[in-house]
């Protein structure tokens, strides 16, 4: 056991023109092995880890200033960069305009 609680960073996007609109629908980018959807079966790839999923876990212990790569990751998701999207399990904006 590493910690008793697990804080998670969740990356979401919206197609809403006004993200502050209370009716805006926010959709989550799912990672391959990071905890997320409770209905999804846990990933088991022991003794290895998906590097991005692993980094997301540790980034949750600190601020974004200590993990500037998260800002770059978000920018690449907004730009719908294929190489970055290939690291994720799902892209909720596939075939649509980027968030």
Biopython code that builds the backbone (N, CA, C, O; Angstrom):
import numpy as np
from Bio.PDB.StructureBuilder import StructureBuilder

atoms = [
    (1, "UNK", "N", (0.844, -1.181, 0.000)),
    (1, "UNK", "CA", (0.000, 0.000, 0.000)),
    (1, "UNK", "C", (0.888, 1.241, 0.000)),
    (1, "UNK", "O", (1.844, 1.331, 0.769)),
    (2, "UNK", "N", (0.567, 2.183, -0.856)),
    (2, "UNK", "CA", (1.328, 3.432, -0.932)),
    (2, "UNK", "C", (0.661, 4.515, -0.083)),
    (2, "UNK", "O", (1.311, 5.141, 0.754)),
    (3, "UNK", "N", (-0.617, 4.732, -0.297)),
    (3, "UNK", "CA", (-1.371, 5.744, 0.458)),
    (3, "UNK", "C", (-2.745, 5.175, 0.800)),
    (3, "UNK", "O", (-3.205, 4.217, 0.180)),
    (4, "UNK", "N", (-3.385, 5.773, 1.784)),
    (4, "UNK", "CA", (-4.728, 5.327, 2.165)),
    (4, "UNK", "C", (-5.794, 5.938, 1.262)),
    (4, "UNK", "O", (-6.840, 5.329, 1.036)),
    (5, "UNK", "N", (-5.535, 7.129, 0.749)),
    (5, "UNK", "CA", (-6.450, 7.789, -0.183)),
    (5, "UNK", "C", (-5.747, 7.956, -1.511)),
    (5, "UNK", "O", (-4.522, 8.067, -1.576)),
    (6, "UNK", "N", (-6.537, 7.972, -2.566)),
    (6, "UNK", "CA", (-5.956, 8.193, -3.885)),
    (6, "UNK", "C", (-6.644, 9.394, -4.517)),
    (6, "UNK", "O", (-7.818, 9.333, -4.884)),
    (7, "UNK", "N", (-5.901, 10.480, -4.637)),
    (7, "UNK", "CA", (-6.389, 11.683, -5.302)),
    (7, "UNK", "C", (-6.140, 11.512, -6.789)),
    (7, "UNK", "O", (-5.067, 11.066, -7.195)),
    (8, "UNK", "N", (-7.123, 11.861, -7.601)),
    (8, "UNK", "CA", (-7.006, 11.680, -9.050)),
    (8, "UNK", "C", (-7.127, 13.004, -9.783)),
    (8, "UNK", "O", (-7.909, 13.872, -9.396)),
    (9, "UNK", "N", (-6.356, 13.149, -10.832)),
    (9, "UNK", "CA", (-6.515, 14.253, -11.775)),
    (9, "UNK", "C", (-7.403, 13.730, -12.894)),
    (9, "UNK", "O", (-7.131, 12.679, -13.475)),
    (10, "UNK", "N", (-8.457, 14.463, -13.190)),
    (10, "UNK", "CA", (-9.373, 14.076, -14.252)),
    (10, "UNK", "C", (-9.326, 15.155, -15.323)),
    (10, "UNK", "O", (-9.551, 16.331, -15.036)),
    (11, "UNK", "N", (-9.036, 14.758, -16.552)),
    (11, "UNK", "CA", (-9.002, 15.704, -17.670)),
    (11, "UNK", "C", (-10.315, 15.591, -18.429)),
    (11, "UNK", "O", (-10.704, 14.511, -18.872)),
    (12, "UNK", "N", (-10.991, 16.729, -18.570)),
    (12, "UNK", "CA", (-12.274, 16.780, -19.258)),
    (12, "UNK", "C", (-12.269, 17.912, -20.268)),
    (12, "UNK", "O", (-11.470, 18.844, -20.177)),
    (13, "UNK", "N", (-13.172, 17.817, -21.231)),
    (13, "UNK", "CA", (-13.358, 18.870, -22.211)),
    (13, "UNK", "C", (-14.836, 19.034, -22.487)),
    (13, "UNK", "O", (-15.641, 18.158, -22.170)),
    (14, "UNK", "N", (-15.187, 20.161, -23.081)),
    (14, "UNK", "CA", (-16.572, 20.414, -23.440)),
    (14, "UNK", "C", (-16.647, 21.028, -24.832)),
    (14, "UNK", "O", (-15.750, 21.758, -25.253)),
    (15, "UNK", "N", (-17.721, 20.724, -25.533)),
    (15, "UNK", "CA", (-17.971, 21.327, -26.844)),
    (15, "UNK", "C", (-18.793, 22.597, -26.711)),
    (15, "UNK", "O", (-19.062, 23.274, -27.703)),
    (16, "UNK", "N", (-19.188, 22.917, -25.505)),
    (16, "UNK", "CA", (-20.001, 24.100, -25.262)),
    (16, "UNK", "C", (-19.214, 25.367, -25.610)),
    (16, "UNK", "O", (-18.020, 25.461, -25.325)),
    (17, "UNK", "N", (-19.883, 26.326, -26.220)),
    (17, "UNK", "CA", (-19.236, 27.602, -26.537)),
    (17, "UNK", "C", (-18.900, 28.386, -25.276)),
    (17, "UNK", "O", (-17.961, 29.181, -25.261)),
    (18, "UNK", "N", (-19.683, 28.153, -24.207)),
    (18, "UNK", "CA", (-19.432, 28.808, -22.925)),
    (18, "UNK", "C", (-19.207, 27.729, -21.869)),
    (18, "UNK", "O", (-20.169, 27.162, -21.350)),
    (19, "UNK", "N", (-17.946, 27.441, -21.546)),
    (19, "UNK", "CA", (-17.679, 26.375, -20.582)),
    (19, "UNK", "C", (-18.208, 26.663, -19.179)),
    (19, "UNK", "O", (-18.324, 25.749, -18.364)),
    (20, "UNK", "N", (-18.529, 27.919, -18.893)),
    (20, "UNK", "CA", (-19.069, 28.265, -17.571)),
    (20, "UNK", "C", (-20.585, 28.085, -17.506)),
    (20, "UNK", "O", (-21.176, 28.184, -16.431)),
    (21, "UNK", "N", (-21.208, 27.824, -18.639)),
    (21, "UNK", "CA", (-22.646, 27.595, -18.694)),
    (21, "UNK", "C", (-22.976, 26.344, -17.876)),
    (21, "UNK", "O", (-22.379, 25.290, -18.096)),
    (22, "UNK", "N", (-23.919, 26.448, -16.935)),
    (22, "UNK", "CA", (-24.252, 25.290, -16.098)),
    (22, "UNK", "C", (-24.794, 24.101, -16.897)),
    (22, "UNK", "O", (-24.798, 22.977, -16.396)),
    (23, "UNK", "N", (-25.249, 24.334, -18.128)),
    (23, "UNK", "CA", (-25.759, 23.220, -18.943)),
    (23, "UNK", "C", (-24.674, 22.602, -19.828)),
    (23, "UNK", "O", (-24.938, 21.661, -20.575)),
    (24, "UNK", "N", (-23.450, 23.137, -19.739)),
    (24, "UNK", "CA", (-22.338, 22.601, -20.543)),
    (24, "UNK", "C", (-22.097, 21.142, -20.137)),
    (24, "UNK", "O", (-22.074, 20.811, -18.952)),
    (25, "UNK", "N", (-21.920, 20.291, -21.130)),
    (25, "UNK", "CA", (-21.644, 18.880, -20.883)),
    (25, "UNK", "C", (-20.136, 18.665, -20.949)),
    (25, "UNK", "O", (-19.502, 18.949, -21.965)),
    (26, "UNK", "N", (-19.573, 18.165, -19.862)),
    (26, "UNK", "CA", (-18.143, 17.902, -19.782)),
    (26, "UNK", "C", (-17.913, 16.404, -19.974)),
    (26, "UNK", "O", (-18.576, 15.574, -19.352)),
    (27, "UNK", "N", (-16.956, 16.077, -20.852)),
    (27, "UNK", "CA", (-16.666, 14.680, -21.165)),
    (27, "UNK", "C", (-15.228, 14.363, -20.765)),
    (27, "UNK", "O", (-14.315, 15.161, -20.979)),
    (28, "UNK", "N", (-15.050, 13.187, -20.184)),
    (28, "UNK", "CA", (-13.750, 12.793, -19.630)),
    (28, "UNK", "C", (-12.897, 12.042, -20.644)),
    (28, "UNK", "O", (-13.384, 11.184, -21.379)),
    (29, "UNK", "N", (-11.617, 12.386, -20.664)),
    (29, "UNK", "CA", (-10.636, 11.617, -21.414)),
    (29, "UNK", "C", (-10.254, 10.435, -20.527)),
    (29, "UNK", "O", (-9.764, 10.625, -19.414)),
    (30, "UNK", "N", (-10.476, 9.216, -21.017)),
    (30, "UNK", "CA", (-10.160, 8.012, -20.241)),
    (30, "UNK", "C", (-8.734, 7.556, -20.544)),
    (30, "UNK", "O", (-8.301, 7.549, -21.696)),
    (31, "UNK", "N", (-8.026, 7.184, -19.506)),
    (31, "UNK", "CA", (-6.678, 6.647, -19.640)),
    (31, "UNK", "C", (-6.750, 5.127, -19.706)),
    (31, "UNK", "O", (-7.763, 4.529, -19.342)),
    (32, "UNK", "N", (-5.681, 4.512, -20.169)),
    (32, "UNK", "CA", (-5.681, 3.066, -20.359)),
    (32, "UNK", "C", (-5.721, 2.295, -19.048)),
    (32, "UNK", "O", (-6.413, 1.282, -18.950)),
    (33, "UNK", "N", (-4.990, 2.759, -18.042)),
    (33, "UNK", "CA", (-4.929, 2.008, -16.785)),
    (33, "UNK", "C", (-5.172, 2.853, -15.544)),
    (33, "UNK", "O", (-5.242, 2.310, -14.441)),
    (34, "UNK", "N", (-5.302, 4.149, -15.692)),
    (34, "UNK", "CA", (-5.586, 5.002, -14.537)),
    (34, "UNK", "C", (-7.016, 4.751, -14.096)),
    (34, "UNK", "O", (-7.898, 4.609, -14.943)),
    (35, "UNK", "N", (-7.274, 4.691, -12.783)),
    (35, "UNK", "CA", (-8.659, 4.517, -12.350)),
    (35, "UNK", "C", (-9.564, 5.580, -12.962)),
    (35, "UNK", "O", (-9.155, 6.729, -13.130)),
    (36, "UNK", "N", (-10.751, 5.207, -13.283)),
    (36, "UNK", "CA", (-11.714, 6.114, -13.899)),
    (36, "UNK", "C", (-13.103, 5.548, -13.740)),
    (36, "UNK", "O", (-13.636, 5.492, -12.632)),
    (37, "UNK", "N", (-13.689, 5.130, -14.837)),
    (37, "UNK", "CA", (-15.032, 4.565, -14.836)),
    (37, "UNK", "C", (-15.093, 3.366, -13.888)),
    (37, "UNK", "O", (-14.363, 2.389, -14.060)),
    (38, "UNK", "N", (-15.960, 3.453, -12.899)),
    (38, "UNK", "CA", (-16.069, 2.382, -11.901)),
    (38, "UNK", "C", (-16.627, 1.091, -12.486)),
    (38, "UNK", "O", (-16.477, 0.027, -11.886)),
    (39, "UNK", "N", (-17.266, 1.172, -13.645)),
    (39, "UNK", "CA", (-17.806, -0.033, -14.287)),
    (39, "UNK", "C", (-16.751, -0.743, -15.137)),
    (39, "UNK", "O", (-16.974, -1.860, -15.604)),
    (40, "UNK", "N", (-15.606, -0.095, -15.333)),
    (40, "UNK", "CA", (-14.545, -0.689, -16.144)),
    (40, "UNK", "C", (-13.694, -1.632, -15.297)),
    (40, "UNK", "O", (-13.372, -1.334, -14.147)),
    (41, "UNK", "N", (-13.347, -2.742, -15.869)),
    (41, "UNK", "CA", (-12.503, -3.712, -15.200)),
    (41, "UNK", "C", (-11.099, -3.127, -14.989)),
    (41, "UNK", "O", (-10.570, -2.489, -15.899)),
    (42, "UNK", "N", (-10.486, -3.325, -13.822)),
    (42, "UNK", "CA", (-9.147, -2.784, -13.591)),
    (42, "UNK", "C", (-8.120, -3.369, -14.558)),
    (42, "UNK", "O", (-8.203, -4.530, -14.958)),
    (43, "UNK", "N", (-7.171, -2.547, -14.912)),
    (43, "UNK", "CA", (-6.089, -2.939, -15.816)),
    (43, "UNK", "C", (-5.021, -3.688, -15.009)),
    (43, "UNK", "O", (-4.691, -3.293, -13.891)),
    (44, "UNK", "N", (-4.497, -4.744, -15.569)),
    (44, "UNK", "CA", (-3.436, -5.495, -14.901)),
    (44, "UNK", "C", (-2.320, -5.759, -15.911)),
    (44, "UNK", "O", (-2.488, -6.538, -16.850)),
    (45, "UNK", "N", (-1.183, -5.102, -15.705)),
    (45, "UNK", "CA", (-0.043, -5.259, -16.611)),
    (45, "UNK", "C", (1.245, -5.469, -15.829)),
    (45, "UNK", "O", (2.328, -5.143, -16.314)),
    (46, "UNK", "N", (1.135, -6.003, -14.643)),
    (46, "UNK", "CA", (2.263, -6.194, -13.742)),
    (46, "UNK", "C", (3.395, -6.944, -14.435)),
    (46, "UNK", "O", (3.118, -7.842, -15.230)),
    (47, "UNK", "N", (4.621, -6.624, -14.176)),
    (47, "UNK", "CA", (5.148, -5.668, -13.194)),
    (47, "UNK", "C", (5.345, -4.268, -13.766)),
    (47, "UNK", "O", (6.000, -3.437, -13.136)),
    (48, "UNK", "N", (4.791, -3.988, -14.952)),
    (48, "UNK", "CA", (5.004, -2.704, -15.612)),
    (48, "UNK", "C", (3.823, -1.764, -15.399)),
    (48, "UNK", "O", (2.776, -2.167, -14.892)),
    (49, "UNK", "N", (4.006, -0.512, -15.792)),
    (49, "UNK", "CA", (2.956, 0.494, -15.705)),
    (49, "UNK", "C", (2.924, 1.276, -17.016)),
    (49, "UNK", "O", (3.945, 1.439, -17.684)),
    (50, "UNK", "N", (1.744, 1.752, -17.368)),
    (50, "UNK", "CA", (1.670, 2.724, -18.451)),
    (50, "UNK", "C", (2.247, 4.019, -17.896)),
    (50, "UNK", "O", (1.762, 4.536, -16.890)),
    (51, "UNK", "N", (3.256, 4.532, -18.533)),
    (51, "UNK", "CA", (4.017, 5.672, -18.007)),
    (51, "UNK", "C", (3.148, 6.904, -17.747)),
    (51, "UNK", "O", (3.252, 7.513, -16.682)),
    (52, "UNK", "N", (2.297, 7.279, -18.700)),
    (52, "UNK", "CA", (1.463, 8.466, -18.516)),
    (52, "UNK", "C", (0.493, 8.272, -17.352)),
    (52, "UNK", "O", (0.311, 9.185, -16.547)),
    (53, "UNK", "N", (-0.120, 7.118, -17.254)),
    (53, "UNK", "CA", (-1.052, 6.841, -16.162)),
    (53, "UNK", "C", (-0.335, 6.918, -14.810)),
    (53, "UNK", "O", (-0.872, 7.451, -13.839)),
    (54, "UNK", "N", (0.869, 6.385, -14.767)),
    (54, "UNK", "CA", (1.680, 6.403, -13.561)),
    (54, "UNK", "C", (2.029, 7.845, -13.168)),
    (54, "UNK", "O", (1.929, 8.217, -11.999)),
    (55, "UNK", "N", (2.440, 8.658, -14.164)),
    (55, "UNK", "CA", (2.769, 10.056, -13.889)),
    (55, "UNK", "C", (1.552, 10.841, -13.400)),
    (55, "UNK", "O", (1.678, 11.721, -12.549)),
    (56, "UNK", "N", (0.376, 10.522, -13.939)),
    (56, "UNK", "CA", (-0.849, 11.209, -13.502)),
    (56, "UNK", "C", (-1.122, 10.944, -12.027)),
    (56, "UNK", "O", (-1.586, 11.827, -11.305)),
    (57, "UNK", "N", (-0.836, 9.738, -11.589)),
    (57, "UNK", "CA", (-1.050, 9.397, -10.181)),
    (57, "UNK", "C", (-0.164, 10.267, -9.291)),
    (57, "UNK", "O", (-0.644, 10.850, -8.319)),
    (58, "UNK", "N", (1.117, 10.356, -9.617)),
    (58, "UNK", "CA", (2.029, 11.129, -8.788)),
    (58, "UNK", "C", (1.810, 12.633, -8.926)),
    (58, "UNK", "O", (2.056, 13.379, -7.978)),
    (59, "UNK", "N", (1.358, 13.084, -10.076)),
    (59, "UNK", "CA", (1.081, 14.511, -10.264)),
    (59, "UNK", "C", (-0.048, 14.971, -9.339)),
    (59, "UNK", "O", (-0.106, 16.145, -8.973)),
    (60, "UNK", "N", (-0.930, 14.070, -8.966)),
    (60, "UNK", "CA", (-2.048, 14.431, -8.081)),
    (60, "UNK", "C", (-1.574, 14.777, -6.672)),
    (60, "UNK", "O", (-2.328, 15.369, -5.899)),
    (61, "UNK", "N", (-0.354, 14.422, -6.331)),
    (61, "UNK", "CA", (0.195, 14.749, -5.014)),
    (61, "UNK", "C", (0.768, 16.157, -4.960)),
    (61, "UNK", "O", (1.090, 16.656, -3.882)),
    (62, "UNK", "N", (0.899, 16.805, -6.126)),
    (62, "UNK", "CA", (1.557, 18.105, -6.200)),
    (62, "UNK", "C", (0.693, 19.089, -6.983)),
    (62, "UNK", "O", (-0.431, 18.770, -7.370)),
    (63, "UNK", "N", (1.229, 20.289, -7.211)),
    (63, "UNK", "CA", (0.519, 21.311, -7.982)),
    (63, "UNK", "C", (0.953, 21.244, -9.446)),
    (63, "UNK", "O", (1.941, 20.591, -9.785)),
    (64, "UNK", "N", (0.203, 21.926, -10.302)),
    (64, "UNK", "CA", (0.571, 21.929, -11.718)),
    (64, "UNK", "C", (1.885, 22.667, -11.950)),
    (64, "UNK", "O", (2.576, 22.402, -12.933)),
    (65, "UNK", "N", (2.241, 23.594, -11.054)),
    (65, "UNK", "CA", (3.528, 24.270, -11.200)),
    (65, "UNK", "C", (4.691, 23.290, -11.036)),
    (65, "UNK", "O", (5.760, 23.483, -11.616)),
    (66, "UNK", "N", (4.478, 22.251, -10.251)),
    (66, "UNK", "CA", (5.500, 21.236, -10.049)),
    (66, "UNK", "C", (5.460, 20.175, -11.156)),
    (66, "UNK", "O", (6.369, 19.352, -11.266)),
    (67, "UNK", "N", (4.416, 20.200, -11.959)),
    (67, "UNK", "CA", (4.233, 19.234, -13.043)),
    (67, "UNK", "C", (3.762, 19.967, -14.292)),
    (67, "UNK", "O", (2.644, 19.752, -14.760)),
    (68, "UNK", "N", (4.607, 20.823, -14.826)),
    (68, "UNK", "CA", (4.225, 21.646, -15.967)),
    (68, "UNK", "C", (3.850, 20.817, -17.191)),
    (68, "UNK", "O", (3.167, 21.326, -18.080)),
    (69, "UNK", "N", (4.265, 19.586, -17.261)),
    (69, "UNK", "CA", (3.958, 18.732, -18.403)),
    (69, "UNK", "C", (2.448, 18.525, -18.539)),
    (69, "UNK", "O", (1.968, 18.231, -19.634)),
    (70, "UNK", "N", (1.691, 18.672, -17.445)),
    (70, "UNK", "CA", (0.235, 18.502, -17.517)),
    (70, "UNK", "C", (-0.382, 19.597, -18.392)),
    (70, "UNK", "O", (-1.317, 19.333, -19.148)),
    (71, "UNK", "N", (0.137, 20.821, -18.289)),
    (71, "UNK", "CA", (-0.346, 21.924, -19.125)),
    (71, "UNK", "C", (-0.075, 21.604, -20.597)),
    (71, "UNK", "O", (-0.925, 21.849, -21.453)),
    (72, "UNK", "N", (1.104, 21.059, -20.890)),
    (72, "UNK", "CA", (1.436, 20.684, -22.264)),
    (72, "UNK", "C", (0.544, 19.539, -22.748)),
    (72, "UNK", "O", (0.114, 19.526, -23.901)),
    (73, "UNK", "N", (0.271, 18.582, -21.864)),
    (73, "UNK", "CA", (-0.624, 17.473, -22.210)),
    (73, "UNK", "C", (-2.014, 18.001, -22.552)),
    (73, "UNK", "O", (-2.610, 17.583, -23.544)),
    (74, "UNK", "N", (-2.529, 18.915, -21.738)),
    (74, "UNK", "CA", (-3.850, 19.493, -22.002)),
    (74, "UNK", "C", (-3.865, 20.229, -23.343)),
    (74, "UNK", "O", (-4.841, 20.138, -24.088)),
    (75, "UNK", "N", (-2.810, 20.943, -23.649)),
    (75, "UNK", "CA", (-2.717, 21.640, -24.930)),
    (75, "UNK", "C", (-2.738, 20.677, -26.105)),
    (75, "UNK", "O", (-3.372, 20.947, -27.125)),
    (76, "UNK", "N", (-2.048, 19.562, -25.964)),
    (76, "UNK", "CA", (-2.021, 18.565, -27.033)),
    (76, "UNK", "C", (-3.383, 17.894, -27.191)),
    (76, "UNK", "O", (-3.770, 17.535, -28.303)),
    (77, "UNK", "N", (-4.111, 17.724, -26.089)),
    (77, "UNK", "CA", (-5.465, 17.168, -26.177)),
    (77, "UNK", "C", (-6.408, 18.161, -26.859)),
    (77, "UNK", "O", (-7.255, 17.770, -27.662)),
    (78, "UNK", "N", (-6.256, 19.446, -26.536)),
    (78, "UNK", "CA", (-7.079, 20.474, -27.187)),
    (78, "UNK", "C", (-6.798, 20.541, -28.682)),
    (78, "UNK", "O", (-7.698, 20.810, -29.478)),
    (79, "UNK", "N", (-5.552, 20.296, -29.058)),
    (79, "UNK", "CA", (-5.162, 20.318, -30.474)),
    (79, "UNK", "C", (-5.475, 18.996, -31.167)),
    (79, "UNK", "O", (-5.283, 18.868, -32.376)),
    (80, "UNK", "N", (-5.960, 18.002, -30.401)),
    (80, "UNK", "CA", (-6.291, 16.674, -30.935)),
    (80, "UNK", "C", (-5.084, 16.033, -31.611)),
    (80, "UNK", "O", (-5.207, 15.451, -32.689)),
    (81, "UNK", "N", (-3.921, 16.142, -30.978)),
    (81, "UNK", "CA", (-2.694, 15.566, -31.520)),
    (81, "UNK", "C", (-2.765, 14.037, -31.448)),
    (81, "UNK", "O", (-2.909, 13.461, -30.369)),
    (82, "UNK", "N", (-2.663, 13.402, -32.598)),
    (82, "UNK", "CA", (-2.835, 11.948, -32.686)),
    (82, "UNK", "C", (-1.862, 11.165, -31.813)),
    (82, "UNK", "O", (-2.254, 10.180, -31.186)),
    (83, "UNK", "N", (-0.598, 11.587, -31.762)),
    (83, "UNK", "CA", (0.389, 10.873, -30.961)),
    (83, "UNK", "C", (0.002, 10.879, -29.483)),
    (83, "UNK", "O", (0.163, 9.875, -28.789)),
    (84, "UNK", "N", (-0.500, 11.999, -29.015)),
    (84, "UNK", "CA", (-0.911, 12.107, -27.619)),
    (84, "UNK", "C", (-2.188, 11.312, -27.373)),
    (84, "UNK", "O", (-2.303, 10.613, -26.366)),
    (85, "UNK", "N", (-3.145, 11.417, -28.286)),
    (85, "UNK", "CA", (-4.401, 10.677, -28.122)),
    (85, "UNK", "C", (-4.177, 9.168, -28.121)),
    (85, "UNK", "O", (-4.969, 8.427, -27.539)),
    (86, "UNK", "N", (-3.112, 8.708, -28.763)),
    (86, "UNK", "CA", (-2.835, 7.273, -28.790)),
    (86, "UNK", "C", (-2.433, 6.745, -27.414)),
    (86, "UNK", "O", (-2.461, 5.535, -27.187)),
    (87, "UNK", "N", (-2.062, 7.629, -26.502)),
    (87, "UNK", "CA", (-1.701, 7.225, -25.144)),
    (87, "UNK", "C", (-2.924, 7.023, -24.254)),
    (87, "UNK", "O", (-2.811, 6.507, -23.141)),
    (88, "UNK", "N", (-4.091, 7.430, -24.748)),
    (88, "UNK", "CA", (-5.321, 7.343, -23.958)),
    (88, "UNK", "C", (-6.187, 6.186, -24.415)),
    (88, "UNK", "O", (-6.034, 5.678, -25.525)),
    (89, "UNK", "N", (-7.096, 5.778, -23.546)),
    (89, "UNK", "CA", (-8.029, 4.695, -23.889)),
    (89, "UNK", "C", (-9.149, 5.214, -24.787)),
    (89, "UNK", "O", (-9.547, 4.538, -25.735)),
    (90, "UNK", "N", (-9.658, 6.413, -24.494)),
    (90, "UNK", "CA", (-10.747, 6.976, -25.289)),
    (90, "UNK", "C", (-10.534, 8.463, -25.530)),
    (90, "UNK", "O", (-9.912, 9.164, -24.732)),
    (91, "UNK", "N", (-11.067, 8.918, -26.651)),
    (91, "UNK", "CA", (-11.111, 10.335, -26.977)),
    (91, "UNK", "C", (-12.585, 10.678, -27.159)),
    (91, "UNK", "O", (-13.166, 10.339, -28.190)),
    (92, "UNK", "N", (-13.205, 11.343, -26.185)),
    (92, "UNK", "CA", (-14.629, 11.642, -26.306)),
    (92, "UNK", "C", (-14.968, 12.587, -27.455)),
    (92, "UNK", "O", (-16.142, 12.769, -27.778)),
    (93, "UNK", "N", (-13.955, 13.189, -28.076)),
    (93, "UNK", "CA", (-14.184, 14.132, -29.165)),
    (93, "UNK", "C", (-13.763, 13.574, -30.518)),
    (93, "UNK", "O", (-13.648, 14.321, -31.489)),
    (94, "UNK", "N", (-13.532, 12.271, -30.587)),
    (94, "UNK", "CA", (-13.159, 11.633, -31.843)),
    (94, "UNK", "C", (-14.217, 11.861, -32.903)),
    (94, "UNK", "O", (-15.397, 11.606, -32.659)),
    (95, "UNK", "N", (-13.817, 12.341, -34.087)),
    (95, "UNK", "CA", (-14.753, 12.588, -35.184)),
    (95, "UNK", "C", (-15.569, 13.862, -35.021)),
    (95, "UNK", "O", (-16.469, 14.133, -35.816)),
    (96, "UNK", "N", (-15.257, 14.640, -33.996)),
    (96, "UNK", "CA", (-15.960, 15.908, -33.754)),
    (96, "UNK", "C", (-14.946, 17.027, -33.647)),
    (96, "UNK", "O", (-13.738, 16.787, -33.657)),
    (97, "UNK", "N", (-15.441, 18.253, -33.545)),
    (97, "UNK", "CA", (-14.558, 19.383, -33.316)),
    (97, "UNK", "C", (-13.878, 19.212, -31.957)),
    (97, "UNK", "O", (-14.468, 18.652, -31.032)),
    (98, "UNK", "N", (-12.634, 19.694, -31.835)),
    (98, "UNK", "CA", (-11.935, 19.568, -30.547)),
    (98, "UNK", "C", (-12.656, 20.361, -29.459)),
    (98, "UNK", "O", (-13.447, 21.258, -29.750)),
    (99, "UNK", "N", (-12.373, 20.021, -28.212)),
    (99, "UNK", "CA", (-13.034, 20.736, -27.106)),
    (99, "UNK", "C", (-12.607, 22.183, -27.049)),
    (99, "UNK", "O", (-13.065, 22.928, -26.183)),
]
sb = StructureBuilder()
sb.init_structure("model")
sb.init_model(0)
sb.init_chain("A")
sb.init_seg("    ")
for serial, (resi, resn, name, xyz) in enumerate(atoms, 1):
    if name == "N":
        sb.init_residue(resn, " ", resi, " ")
    sb.init_atom(name, np.array(xyz, "f"), 0.0, 1.0, " ", f" {name:<3s}", serial, name[0])
structure = sb.get_structure()
